[in-house]
Amino acid sequence: MTPLTADPEATVPSGAERATVSVVGSTGSIGTQTLDVVSRDPERFDVVAIGAQRSIDTLVEQALAFRPRVVAIGDASLAGDLASRLPPGIEVVAGVDGLAAIATMADVVINGVVGFAGLTVTLAALEAGSRLALANKESIIAGAPVVARVRRTPGAEIIPVDSEHCAIHQCLRSGRPDDVARLLLTASGGPFRGRKADELADVGVDEALAHPTWSMGPKITVDSSTLMNKGLEVIEAHELFGIAYDAIDVVVHPQSVVHSMVEFVDGAVVAQLSMPDMRLPIGYALAYPGRMGTPFGPIDWATLSVLEFEAPDRTTFPCLDLAYRAGRTGDLAPAWLNAANEIAVEAFLAGRIRWSAIAEVVEDTLDRYEPGGSRERTVEDVLDADATARRIADGMLSHRSLQ
């Protein structure tokens, strides 16, 4: 594994030469916020490509505002309609290959694709030797065996956009890798913090999507409600920073002001604090090793009076420990975990299963995982593992329907 550490020598073009930026998943939460950040400093960044799966109306609006050279649409059936609505000079590319192609066209690539579909974007950006501003945790979790190899491409680097991993990245700049004792990932606790399993038996989709501090897409918000999001972040932290699972802890912090911490061997703890605003980690990834001139999430220290911390309720929210289990198993187990979770969350959002069944489907699917040999994994191995786990998880749903 190649641990991610802050590299003071890393640069992107500055001064008169603007850094080129490609935003994959431009119509989603991360993508739209990225374009907002870029618009604050147009002399520094040049958006050369944008892309999304299906949101053609928003893509057209973004293309007219930023005038990229290329626009990608994942659903190839929409390519003709998209092209007819764009001015001359903007090229349209389509399909999975189109989204991957725009990840090779810029100094900095934002991967804001939701779910496992982001793997091809991650691999393409790193293989091209670009800086990958990674908001798609599933690709590095499920695809860890192959992502680790392409991270060694000259020029390739990952700057995490998740608020927690971005915080850790910043904190690690305070010391040497050998001096790190443990990572402390903070979790808001989600909308169901403090409630027990019997109180959550009949919660609905609207309740699960009512996150107390962050505005995110539905899948990630449901993951936050089950603590699977934090479990996936534990695996991501292990892969990004090369830290053992026994040295990665989770602490619930409902205010979401302390975004994560690093404890060093001498007992010192370095934390990154700001009010919840995803534009801060996005701007950090864009401008690294410098910083944006526009502040996002500044704290009013005269009014901030309480910072609370507590241990997560691992009994009510078993997804956290399922993620630790998959991570420690290694190989393709995280891919199985991720695939099963995506199937279960999709079923919950569609009203097919109860909220509590999400963890049950994930656990039963993970129980079917059989570790493979020690051979080097390929992209095909990852795709096969994902497909197999999805098929098994889908079969589990019929036993847990609401009817």
Contacts in CASP RR format, 6 or more apart in sequence:
PFRMAT RR
TARGET T0000
AUTHOR 0000-0000-0000
METHOD contacts of the structure
MODEL  1
MTPLTADPEATVPSGAERATVSVVGSTGSIGTQTLDVVSRDPERFDVVAI
GAQRSIDTLVEQALAFRPRVVAIGDASLAGDLASRLPPGIEVVAGVDGLA
AIATMADVVINGVVGFAGLTVTLAALEAGSRLALANKESIIAGAPVVARV
RRTPGAEIIPVDSEHCAIHQCLRSGRPDDVARLLLTASGGPFRGRKADEL
ADVGVDEALAHPTWSMGPKITVDSSTLMNKGLEVIEAHELFGIAYDAIDV
VVHPQSVVHSMVEFVDGAVVAQLSMPDMRLPIGYALAYPGRMGTPFGPID
WATLSVLEFEAPDRTTFPCLDLAYRAGRTGDLAPAWLNAANEIAVEAFLA
GRIRWSAIAEVVEDTLDRYEPGGSRERTVEDVLDADATARRIADGMLSHR
SLQ
1 148 0 8 1.000
1 239 0 8 1.000
1 242 0 8 1.000
2 148 0 8 1.000
2 151 0 8 1.000
2 152 0 8 1.000
3 177 0 8 1.000
3 240 0 8 1.000
3 241 0 8 1.000
3 242 0 8 1.000
3 243 0 8 1.000
4 157 0 8 1.000
4 158 0 8 1.000
4 160 0 8 1.000
4 169 0 8 1.000
4 240 0 8 1.000
4 241 0 8 1.000
4 242 0 8 1.000
5 172 0 8 1.000
5 177 0 8 1.000
5 241 0 8 1.000
6 169 0 8 1.000
6 170 0 8 1.000
6 172 0 8 1.000
6 173 0 8 1.000
6 289 0 8 1.000
7 157 0 8 1.000
7 289 0 8 1.000
8 173 0 8 1.000
8 289 0 8 1.000
10 131 0 8 1.000
10 157 0 8 1.000
10 288 0 8 1.000
10 289 0 8 1.000
11 289 0 8 1.000
12 19 0 8 1.000
12 107 0 8 1.000
12 108 0 8 1.000
12 131 0 8 1.000
12 286 0 8 1.000
12 287 0 8 1.000
12 288 0 8 1.000
13 19 0 8 1.000
13 20 0 8 1.000
13 107 0 8 1.000
14 44 0 8 1.000
15 44 0 8 1.000
18 43 0 8 1.000
18 44 0 8 1.000
18 45 0 8 1.000
18 46 0 8 1.000
19 44 0 8 1.000
19 45 0 8 1.000
19 46 0 8 1.000
19 106 0 8 1.000
19 107 0 8 1.000
19 108 0 8 1.000
19 286 0 8 1.000
20 45 0 8 1.000
20 46 0 8 1.000
20 47 0 8 1.000
20 48 0 8 1.000
20 105 0 8 1.000
20 106 0 8 1.000
20 107 0 8 1.000
20 108 0 8 1.000
21 34 0 8 1.000
21 38 0 8 1.000
21 45 0 8 1.000
21 46 0 8 1.000
21 47 0 8 1.000
21 48 0 8 1.000
21 106 0 8 1.000
21 107 0 8 1.000
21 108 0 8 1.000
21 109 0 8 1.000
21 110 0 8 1.000
21 286 0 8 1.000
22 47 0 8 1.000
22 48 0 8 1.000
22 49 0 8 1.000
22 50 0 8 1.000
22 102 0 8 1.000
22 103 0 8 1.000
22 105 0 8 1.000
22 106 0 8 1.000
22 108 0 8 1.000
22 109 0 8 1.000
22 110 0 8 1.000
23 31 0 8 1.000
23 34 0 8 1.000
23 35 0 8 1.000
23 47 0 8 1.000
23 49 0 8 1.000
23 50 0 8 1.000
23 51 0 8 1.000
23 110 0 8 1.000
23 112 0 8 1.000
24 50 0 8 1.000
24 51 0 8 1.000
24 72 0 8 1.000
24 99 0 8 1.000
24 102 0 8 1.000
24 103 0 8 1.000
24 109 0 8 1.000
24 110 0 8 1.000
24 111 0 8 1.000
24 112 0 8 1.000
24 113 0 8 1.000
24 118 0 8 1.000
24 121 0 8 1.000
25 31 0 8 1.000
25 50 0 8 1.000
25 51 0 8 1.000
25 52 0 8 1.000
25 53 0 8 1.000
25 99 0 8 1.000
25 110 0 8 1.000
25 111 0 8 1.000
25 112 0 8 1.000
25 113 0 8 1.000
26 32 0 8 1.000
26 34 0 8 1.000
26 35 0 8 1.000
26 50 0 8 1.000
26 51 0 8 1.000
26 52 0 8 1.000
26 58 0 8 1.000
26 59 0 8 1.000
26 62 0 8 1.000
27 51 0 8 1.000
27 52 0 8 1.000
27 55 0 8 1.000
27 58 0 8 1.000
27 59 0 8 1.000
27 62 0 8 1.000
28 52 0 8 1.000
28 55 0 8 1.000
28 112 0 8 1.000
28 114 0 8 1.000
28 217 0 8 1.000
29 215 0 8 1.000
29 216 0 8 1.000
29 217 0 8 1.000
29 278 0 8 1.000
30 110 0 8 1.000
30 112 0 8 1.000
30 135 0 8 1.000
30 161 0 8 1.000
30 278 0 8 1.000
30 282 0 8 1.000
31 110 0 8 1.000
31 112 0 8 1.000
32 58 0 8 1.000
33 278 0 8 1.000
33 279 0 8 1.000
33 282 0 8 1.000
34 110 0 8 1.000
34 112 0 8 1.000
34 133 0 8 1.000
34 282 0 8 1.000
34 286 0 8 1.000
35 47 0 8 1.000
35 50 0 8 1.000
35 62 0 8 1.000
35 65 0 8 1.000
35 66 0 8 1.000
36 279 0 8 1.000
37 279 0 8 1.000
37 282 0 8 1.000
37 283 0 8 1.000
37 286 0 8 1.000
37 292 0 8 1.000
37 294 0 8 1.000
37 296 0 8 1.000
38 45 0 8 1.000
38 47 0 8 1.000
38 66 0 8 1.000
38 286 0 8 1.000
40 292 0 8 1.000
40 294 0 8 1.000
41 292 0 8 1.000
41 293 0 8 1.000
41 294 0 8 1.000
44 287 0 8 1.000
45 108 0 8 1.000
45 286 0 8 1.000
47 66 0 8 1.000
47 68 0 8 1.000
48 68 0 8 1.000
48 69 0 8 1.000
48 70 0 8 1.000
48 105 0 8 1.000
48 106 0 8 1.000
49 68 0 8 1.000
49 69 0 8 1.000
49 70 0 8 1.000
49 71 0 8 1.000
49 72 0 8 1.000
49 102 0 8 1.000
49 105 0 8 1.000
49 106 0 8 1.000
50 59 0 8 1.000
50 62 0 8 1.000
50 63 0 8 1.000
50 66 0 8 1.000
50 68 0 8 1.000
50 71 0 8 1.000
50 72 0 8 1.000
50 102 0 8 1.000
51 59 0 8 1.000
51 71 0 8 1.000
51 72 0 8 1.000
51 73 0 8 1.000
51 74 0 8 1.000
51 99 0 8 1.000
51 102 0 8 1.000
52 58 0 8 1.000
52 59 0 8 1.000
52 72 0 8 1.000
52 73 0 8 1.000
52 74 0 8 1.000
53 73 0 8 1.000
53 74 0 8 1.000
53 75 0 8 1.000
53 99 0 8 1.000
53 113 0 8 1.000
53 117 0 8 1.000
54 73 0 8 1.000
54 74 0 8 1.000
54 75 0 8 1.000
54 78 0 8 1.000
56 73 0 8 1.000
56 78 0 8 1.000
56 81 0 8 1.000
56 82 0 8 1.000
56 85 0 8 1.000
59 71 0 8 1.000
59 73 0 8 1.000
59 82 0 8 1.000
60 82 0 8 1.000
60 85 0 8 1.000
60 86 0 8 1.000
63 71 0 8 1.000
63 86 0 8 1.000
63 90 0 8 1.000
64 86 0 8 1.000
64 87 0 8 1.000
67 90 0 8 1.000
68 90 0 8 1.000
69 89 0 8 1.000
69 90 0 8 1.000
69 91 0 8 1.000
69 105 0 8 1.000
70 90 0 8 1.000
70 91 0 8 1.000
70 92 0 8 1.000
70 93 0 8 1.000
70 101 0 8 1.000
70 102 0 8 1.000
70 105 0 8 1.000
71 82 0 8 1.000
71 86 0 8 1.000
71 90 0 8 1.000
71 91 0 8 1.000
71 92 0 8 1.000
71 93 0 8 1.000
72 92 0 8 1.000
72 93 0 8 1.000
72 94 0 8 1.000
72 95 0 8 1.000
72 98 0 8 1.000
72 99 0 8 1.000
72 101 0 8 1.000
72 102 0 8 1.000
73 79 0 8 1.000
73 82 0 8 1.000
73 92 0 8 1.000
73 93 0 8 1.000
73 94 0 8 1.000
73 95 0 8 1.000
74 94 0 8 1.000
74 95 0 8 1.000
74 96 0 8 1.000
74 98 0 8 1.000
74 99 0 8 1.000
75 94 0 8 1.000
75 95 0 8 1.000
76 94 0 8 1.000
76 95 0 8 1.000
78 94 0 8 1.000
79 92 0 8 1.000
79 93 0 8 1.000
79 94 0 8 1.000
79 95 0 8 1.000
80 92 0 8 1.000
82 92 0 8 1.000
83 92 0 8 1.000
86 92 0 8 1.000
93 101 0 8 1.000
93 102 0 8 1.000
96 117 0 8 1.000
96 120 0 8 1.000
99 113 0 8 1.000
99 120 0 8 1.000
99 121 0 8 1.000
100 120 0 8 1.000
100 121 0 8 1.000
100 123 0 8 1.000
100 124 0 8 1.000
101 124 0 8 1.000
103 109 0 8 1.000
103 111 0 8 1.000
103 121 0 8 1.000
103 122 0 8 1.000
103 124 0 8 1.000
103 125 0 8 1.000
103 128 0 8 1.000
103 130 0 8 1.000
104 124 0 8 1.000
104 125 0 8 1.000
104 127 0 8 1.000
104 128 0 8 1.000
104 130 0 8 1.000
106 130 0 8 1.000
107 130 0 8 1.000
107 131 0 8 1.000
108 130 0 8 1.000
108 131 0 8 1.000
108 133 0 8 1.000
108 285 0 8 1.000
108 286 0 8 1.000
109 121 0 8 1.000
109 125 0 8 1.000
109 130 0 8 1.000
109 131 0 8 1.000
109 132 0 8 1.000
109 133 0 8 1.000
110 133 0 8 1.000
110 135 0 8 1.000
110 161 0 8 1.000
110 282 0 8 1.000
110 285 0 8 1.000
110 286 0 8 1.000
111 118 0 8 1.000
111 121 0 8 1.000
111 122 0 8 1.000
111 125 0 8 1.000
111 132 0 8 1.000
111 133 0 8 1.000
111 134 0 8 1.000
111 135 0 8 1.000
111 136 0 8 1.000
111 139 0 8 1.000
112 118 0 8 1.000
112 121 0 8 1.000
112 135 0 8 1.000
112 136 0 8 1.000
112 161 0 8 1.000
113 121 0 8 1.000
113 136 0 8 1.000
113 139 0 8 1.000
114 136 0 8 1.000
114 217 0 8 1.000
114 219 0 8 1.000
114 220 0 8 1.000
115 136 0 8 1.000
115 138 0 8 1.000
115 139 0 8 1.000
115 219 0 8 1.000
115 338 0 8 1.000
115 342 0 8 1.000
116 138 0 8 1.000
116 139 0 8 1.000
116 142 0 8 1.000
116 338 0 8 1.000
116 339 0 8 1.000
116 342 0 8 1.000
116 386 0 8 1.000
118 136 0 8 1.000
118 138 0 8 1.000
118 139 0 8 1.000
119 138 0 8 1.000
119 139 0 8 1.000
119 142 0 8 1.000
119 143 0 8 1.000
119 147 0 8 1.000
119 379 0 8 1.000
119 382 0 8 1.000
121 136 0 8 1.000
121 139 0 8 1.000
122 132 0 8 1.000
122 134 0 8 1.000
122 136 0 8 1.000
122 139 0 8 1.000
122 140 0 8 1.000
122 147 0 8 1.000
123 139 0 8 1.000
123 146 0 8 1.000
123 147 0 8 1.000
123 150 0 8 1.000
123 379 0 8 1.000
125 131 0 8 1.000
125 132 0 8 1.000
125 156 0 8 1.000
126 132 0 8 1.000
126 147 0 8 1.000
126 150 0 8 1.000
126 151 0 8 1.000
126 153 0 8 1.000
126 156 0 8 1.000
126 158 0 8 1.000
127 150 0 8 1.000
127 153 0 8 1.000
127 156 0 8 1.000
128 153 0 8 1.000
128 156 0 8 1.000
129 153 0 8 1.000
129 154 0 8 1.000
129 155 0 8 1.000
129 156 0 8 1.000
130 155 0 8 1.000
130 156 0 8 1.000
131 155 0 8 1.000
131 156 0 8 1.000
131 157 0 8 1.000
131 158 0 8 1.000
131 159 0 8 1.000
131 285 0 8 1.000
131 288 0 8 1.000
132 156 0 8 1.000
132 157 0 8 1.000
132 158 0 8 1.000
132 159 0 8 1.000
133 159 0 8 1.000
133 161 0 8 1.000
133 282 0 8 1.000
133 285 0 8 1.000
133 286 0 8 1.000
134 140 0 8 1.000
134 158 0 8 1.000
134 159 0 8 1.000
134 160 0 8 1.000
134 161 0 8 1.000
134 162 0 8 1.000
134 285 0 8 1.000
135 161 0 8 1.000
135 162 0 8 1.000
135 282 0 8 1.000
137 162 0 8 1.000
137 232 0 8 1.000
137 233 0 8 1.000
137 236 0 8 1.000
138 232 0 8 1.000
138 338 0 8 1.000
138 342 0 8 1.000
139 147 0 8 1.000
140 147 0 8 1.000
140 158 0 8 1.000
140 236 0 8 1.000
140 239 0 8 1.000
140 240 0 8 1.000
141 232 0 8 1.000
141 235 0 8 1.000
141 236 0 8 1.000
141 239 0 8 1.000
141 334 0 8 1.000
141 335 0 8 1.000
141 337 0 8 1.000
141 338 0 8 1.000
142 334 0 8 1.000
142 335 0 8 1.000
142 338 0 8 1.000
142 339 0 8 1.000
142 382 0 8 1.000
142 385 0 8 1.000
142 386 0 8 1.000
143 334 0 8 1.000
143 335 0 8 1.000
143 382 0 8 1.000
144 235 0 8 1.000
144 239 0 8 1.000
144 334 0 8 1.000
145 331 0 8 1.000
145 332 0 8 1.000
145 376 0 8 1.000
145 377 0 8 1.000
145 381 0 8 1.000
145 382 0 8 1.000
146 377 0 8 1.000
146 378 0 8 1.000
146 379 0 8 1.000
146 382 0 8 1.000
147 239 0 8 1.000
148 239 0 8 1.000
150 156 0 8 1.000
151 157 0 8 1.000
151 158 0 8 1.000
158 240 0 8 1.000
159 166 0 8 1.000
159 169 0 8 1.000
159 284 0 8 1.000
159 285 0 8 1.000
159 288 0 8 1.000
160 166 0 8 1.000
160 168 0 8 1.000
160 169 0 8 1.000
160 236 0 8 1.000
160 240 0 8 1.000
160 281 0 8 1.000
160 285 0 8 1.000
161 278 0 8 1.000
161 281 0 8 1.000
161 282 0 8 1.000
161 285 0 8 1.000
162 233 0 8 1.000
162 236 0 8 1.000
162 281 0 8 1.000
163 259 0 8 1.000
163 260 0 8 1.000
163 276 0 8 1.000
163 278 0 8 1.000
163 280 0 8 1.000
163 281 0 8 1.000
164 185 0 8 1.000
164 186 0 8 1.000
164 233 0 8 1.000
164 237 0 8 1.000
164 259 0 8 1.000
164 260 0 8 1.000
165 233 0 8 1.000
165 236 0 8 1.000
165 237 0 8 1.000
165 240 0 8 1.000
165 260 0 8 1.000
166 259 0 8 1.000
166 272 0 8 1.000
166 280 0 8 1.000
166 281 0 8 1.000
166 284 0 8 1.000
166 285 0 8 1.000
167 259 0 8 1.000
167 260 0 8 1.000
167 261 0 8 1.000
167 271 0 8 1.000
167 272 0 8 1.000
167 281 0 8 1.000
168 183 0 8 1.000
168 185 0 8 1.000
168 237 0 8 1.000
168 241 0 8 1.000
168 260 0 8 1.000
168 261 0 8 1.000
168 262 0 8 1.000
168 272 0 8 1.000
169 284 0 8 1.000
170 272 0 8 1.000
170 284 0 8 1.000
171 260 0 8 1.000
171 261 0 8 1.000
171 262 0 8 1.000
171 270 0 8 1.000
171 271 0 8 1.000
171 272 0 8 1.000
172 180 0 8 1.000
172 241 0 8 1.000
172 262 0 8 1.000
174 262 0 8 1.000
174 264 0 8 1.000
174 270 0 8 1.000
175 264 0 8 1.000
179 264 0 8 1.000
179 265 0 8 1.000
179 266 0 8 1.000
180 243 0 8 1.000
180 247 0 8 1.000
180 262 0 8 1.000
180 263 0 8 1.000
180 264 0 8 1.000
180 265 0 8 1.000
181 247 0 8 1.000
181 263 0 8 1.000
181 264 0 8 1.000
181 265 0 8 1.000
181 267 0 8 1.000
182 243 0 8 1.000
182 247 0 8 1.000
182 248 0 8 1.000
182 249 0 8 1.000
182 262 0 8 1.000
182 263 0 8 1.000
183 237 0 8 1.000
183 241 0 8 1.000
183 243 0 8 1.000
183 247 0 8 1.000
183 248 0 8 1.000
183 249 0 8 1.000
183 260 0 8 1.000
183 261 0 8 1.000
183 262 0 8 1.000
183 263 0 8 1.000
184 249 0 8 1.000
184 250 0 8 1.000
184 251 0 8 1.000
184 260 0 8 1.000
184 261 0 8 1.000
184 262 0 8 1.000
184 263 0 8 1.000
184 269 0 8 1.000
185 230 0 8 1.000
185 233 0 8 1.000
185 234 0 8 1.000
185 237 0 8 1.000
185 248 0 8 1.000
185 249 0 8 1.000
185 250 0 8 1.000
185 251 0 8 1.000
185 260 0 8 1.000
186 250 0 8 1.000
186 251 0 8 1.000
186 252 0 8 1.000
186 253 0 8 1.000
186 256 0 8 1.000
186 258 0 8 1.000
186 259 0 8 1.000
186 260 0 8 1.000
186 261 0 8 1.000
186 309 0 8 1.000
187 224 0 8 1.000
187 227 0 8 1.000
187 229 0 8 1.000
187 230 0 8 1.000
187 250 0 8 1.000
187 251 0 8 1.000
187 252 0 8 1.000
187 253 0 8 1.000
187 312 0 8 1.000
188 211 0 8 1.000
188 212 0 8 1.000
188 213 0 8 1.000
188 214 0 8 1.000
188 224 0 8 1.000
188 252 0 8 1.000
188 253 0 8 1.000
188 254 0 8 1.000
188 256 0 8 1.000
189 224 0 8 1.000
189 227 0 8 1.000
189 230 0 8 1.000
189 252 0 8 1.000
189 254 0 8 1.000
189 312 0 8 1.000
190 211 0 8 1.000
190 212 0 8 1.000
190 224 0 8 1.000
190 225 0 8 1.000
190 227 0 8 1.000
191 207 0 8 1.000
191 208 0 8 1.000
191 209 0 8 1.000
191 210 0 8 1.000
191 211 0 8 1.000
191 212 0 8 1.000
191 224 0 8 1.000
191 225 0 8 1.000
192 200 0 8 1.000
192 203 0 8 1.000
192 207 0 8 1.000
192 208 0 8 1.000
192 225 0 8 1.000
192 316 0 8 1.000
192 317 0 8 1.000
193 212 0 8 1.000
193 252 0 8 1.000
193 254 0 8 1.000
194 313 0 8 1.000
194 316 0 8 1.000
195 316 0 8 1.000
196 313 0 8 1.000
196 316 0 8 1.000
197 315 0 8 1.000
197 316 0 8 1.000
197 356 0 8 1.000
200 316 0 8 1.000
200 355 0 8 1.000
200 356 0 8 1.000
201 354 0 8 1.000
201 356 0 8 1.000
202 354 0 8 1.000
203 355 0 8 1.000
204 355 0 8 1.000
205 222 0 8 1.000
205 348 0 8 1.000
205 349 0 8 1.000
205 351 0 8 1.000
208 221 0 8 1.000
208 222 0 8 1.000
208 225 0 8 1.000
208 348 0 8 1.000
208 355 0 8 1.000
209 218 0 8 1.000
209 221 0 8 1.000
209 222 0 8 1.000
209 225 0 8 1.000
211 221 0 8 1.000
211 224 0 8 1.000
211 225 0 8 1.000
212 254 0 8 1.000
213 254 0 8 1.000
213 255 0 8 1.000
213 256 0 8 1.000
213 276 0 8 1.000
214 221 0 8 1.000
214 224 0 8 1.000
214 256 0 8 1.000
214 276 0 8 1.000
214 278 0 8 1.000
216 224 0 8 1.000
218 349 0 8 1.000
219 342 0 8 1.000
219 345 0 8 1.000
219 346 0 8 1.000
219 349 0 8 1.000
220 229 0 8 1.000
222 345 0 8 1.000
222 348 0 8 1.000
222 349 0 8 1.000
222 358 0 8 1.000
223 229 0 8 1.000
223 232 0 8 1.000
223 341 0 8 1.000
223 345 0 8 1.000
224 230 0 8 1.000
225 355 0 8 1.000
226 317 0 8 1.000
226 319 0 8 1.000
226 355 0 8 1.000
226 358 0 8 1.000
226 359 0 8 1.000
227 312 0 8 1.000
227 317 0 8 1.000
227 319 0 8 1.000
227 320 0 8 1.000
228 319 0 8 1.000
228 320 0 8 1.000
228 322 0 8 1.000
228 323 0 8 1.000
228 341 0 8 1.000
228 358 0 8 1.000
228 359 0 8 1.000
228 362 0 8 1.000
230 250 0 8 1.000
230 312 0 8 1.000
230 320 0 8 1.000
230 323 0 8 1.000
231 250 0 8 1.000
231 319 0 8 1.000
231 320 0 8 1.000
231 322 0 8 1.000
231 323 0 8 1.000
231 324 0 8 1.000
232 323 0 8 1.000
232 337 0 8 1.000
232 338 0 8 1.000
232 341 0 8 1.000
234 245 0 8 1.000
234 248 0 8 1.000
234 250 0 8 1.000
234 320 0 8 1.000
234 323 0 8 1.000
234 324 0 8 1.000
234 327 0 8 1.000
235 323 0 8 1.000
235 326 0 8 1.000
235 327 0 8 1.000
235 334 0 8 1.000
235 337 0 8 1.000
237 243 0 8 1.000
237 248 0 8 1.000
238 244 0 8 1.000
238 245 0 8 1.000
238 248 0 8 1.000
238 327 0 8 1.000
245 324 0 8 1.000
245 327 0 8 1.000
245 328 0 8 1.000
250 312 0 8 1.000
250 320 0 8 1.000
251 309 0 8 1.000
251 310 0 8 1.000
251 311 0 8 1.000
251 312 0 8 1.000
252 309 0 8 1.000
252 310 0 8 1.000
252 311 0 8 1.000
252 312 0 8 1.000
253 307 0 8 1.000
253 308 0 8 1.000
253 309 0 8 1.000
254 308 0 8 1.000
255 306 0 8 1.000
255 307 0 8 1.000
255 308 0 8 1.000
256 276 0 8 1.000
257 273 0 8 1.000
257 274 0 8 1.000
257 275 0 8 1.000
257 276 0 8 1.000
257 299 0 8 1.000
257 304 0 8 1.000
257 307 0 8 1.000
258 271 0 8 1.000
258 272 0 8 1.000
258 273 0 8 1.000
258 307 0 8 1.000
259 271 0 8 1.000
259 272 0 8 1.000
259 273 0 8 1.000
259 274 0 8 1.000
260 271 0 8 1.000
260 272 0 8 1.000
261 269 0 8 1.000
261 270 0 8 1.000
261 271 0 8 1.000
261 272 0 8 1.000
262 269 0 8 1.000
262 270 0 8 1.000
262 271 0 8 1.000
263 269 0 8 1.000
264 270 0 8 1.000
273 299 0 8 1.000
274 280 0 8 1.000
274 296 0 8 1.000
274 297 0 8 1.000
274 298 0 8 1.000
274 299 0 8 1.000
275 297 0 8 1.000
275 298 0 8 1.000
275 299 0 8 1.000
276 297 0 8 1.000
277 296 0 8 1.000
277 297 0 8 1.000
279 296 0 8 1.000
279 297 0 8 1.000
280 296 0 8 1.000
280 297 0 8 1.000
283 291 0 8 1.000
283 292 0 8 1.000
283 296 0 8 1.000
284 291 0 8 1.000
284 292 0 8 1.000
286 292 0 8 1.000
312 320 0 8 1.000
314 320 0 8 1.000
314 321 0 8 1.000
317 359 0 8 1.000
318 359 0 8 1.000
318 363 0 8 1.000
319 341 0 8 1.000
319 358 0 8 1.000
319 359 0 8 1.000
319 362 0 8 1.000
322 337 0 8 1.000
322 359 0 8 1.000
322 362 0 8 1.000
322 363 0 8 1.000
322 366 0 8 1.000
323 334 0 8 1.000
323 337 0 8 1.000
325 333 0 8 1.000
325 366 0 8 1.000
326 333 0 8 1.000
326 334 0 8 1.000
326 336 0 8 1.000
326 337 0 8 1.000
326 366 0 8 1.000
326 369 0 8 1.000
327 333 0 8 1.000
327 334 0 8 1.000
327 337 0 8 1.000
329 369 0 8 1.000
329 371 0 8 1.000
330 371 0 8 1.000
331 371 0 8 1.000
331 372 0 8 1.000
331 373 0 8 1.000
331 377 0 8 1.000
332 369 0 8 1.000
332 372 0 8 1.000
332 377 0 8 1.000
332 381 0 8 1.000
332 382 0 8 1.000
332 385 0 8 1.000
333 366 0 8 1.000
333 369 0 8 1.000
333 371 0 8 1.000
335 382 0 8 1.000
335 385 0 8 1.000
335 386 0 8 1.000
335 389 0 8 1.000
336 365 0 8 1.000
336 366 0 8 1.000
336 368 0 8 1.000
336 369 0 8 1.000
336 385 0 8 1.000
336 388 0 8 1.000
336 389 0 8 1.000
337 362 0 8 1.000
337 365 0 8 1.000
337 366 0 8 1.000
337 389 0 8 1.000
338 386 0 8 1.000
339 365 0 8 1.000
339 385 0 8 1.000
339 386 0 8 1.000
339 387 0 8 1.000
339 389 0 8 1.000
339 390 0 8 1.000
339 393 0 8 1.000
340 361 0 8 1.000
340 362 0 8 1.000
340 365 0 8 1.000
340 366 0 8 1.000
340 389 0 8 1.000
340 390 0 8 1.000
340 392 0 8 1.000
340 393 0 8 1.000
341 358 0 8 1.000
341 362 0 8 1.000
342 390 0 8 1.000
343 361 0 8 1.000
343 390 0 8 1.000
343 393 0 8 1.000
343 394 0 8 1.000
343 397 0 8 1.000
344 353 0 8 1.000
344 357 0 8 1.000
344 358 0 8 1.000
344 361 0 8 1.000
344 362 0 8 1.000
344 393 0 8 1.000
344 397 0 8 1.000
345 358 0 8 1.000
347 353 0 8 1.000
347 357 0 8 1.000
347 361 0 8 1.000
347 397 0 8 1.000
348 354 0 8 1.000
348 355 0 8 1.000
348 357 0 8 1.000
348 358 0 8 1.000
351 402 0 8 1.000
352 397 0 8 1.000
352 401 0 8 1.000
352 402 0 8 1.000
353 361 0 8 1.000
353 397 0 8 1.000
353 400 0 8 1.000
353 401 0 8 1.000
353 402 0 8 1.000
354 400 0 8 1.000
354 402 0 8 1.000
357 400 0 8 1.000
360 396 0 8 1.000
360 400 0 8 1.000
361 393 0 8 1.000
361 396 0 8 1.000
361 397 0 8 1.000
361 400 0 8 1.000
362 393 0 8 1.000
364 396 0 8 1.000
365 389 0 8 1.000
365 392 0 8 1.000
365 393 0 8 1.000
365 396 0 8 1.000
368 392 0 8 1.000
369 389 0 8 1.000
END
